[in-house]
């Protein structure tokens, strides 16, 4: 039996899986971040700029990250990746994914990076694949009599 020293707490990978209105709020955050990443990646892939293999691979990765965020799969990892991509697109013109309407403004990239970090810190919510795969579990402790020990 492992004993946790006093003053130290066990860490969880996910912050929580709230349901109800907080879970719906987290779902809306994930939809905003993921759909933006998906639309920007698809917009870049269908544009005339998608000729070199490096930007195409990066766009496919961004599309997969957006899809994973929308579904709520491995949210802390892909949320961190989304924040990094949005921050990199701030400082590099070559990483700015062109949408059919043109590149994203600086404030949009900052807002999406902040939203991505928020989802990483808050957790994916109850309406996610992470909640289904790693969520709350019911532990049933059998009733064992002392005589059997």
HELIX and SHEET records of a PDB file:
HELIX    1   1 UNK A   20  UNK A   46  1                                  27    
HELIX    2   2 UNK A   53  UNK A   71  1                                  19    
HELIX    3   3 UNK A   75  UNK A   91  1                                  17    
HELIX    4   4 UNK A   93  UNK A   95  5                                   3    
HELIX    5   5 UNK A  106  UNK A  122  1                                  17    
HELIX    6   6 UNK A  129  UNK A  134  1                                   6    
HELIX    7   7 UNK A  146  UNK A  148  5                                   3    
END                                                                             
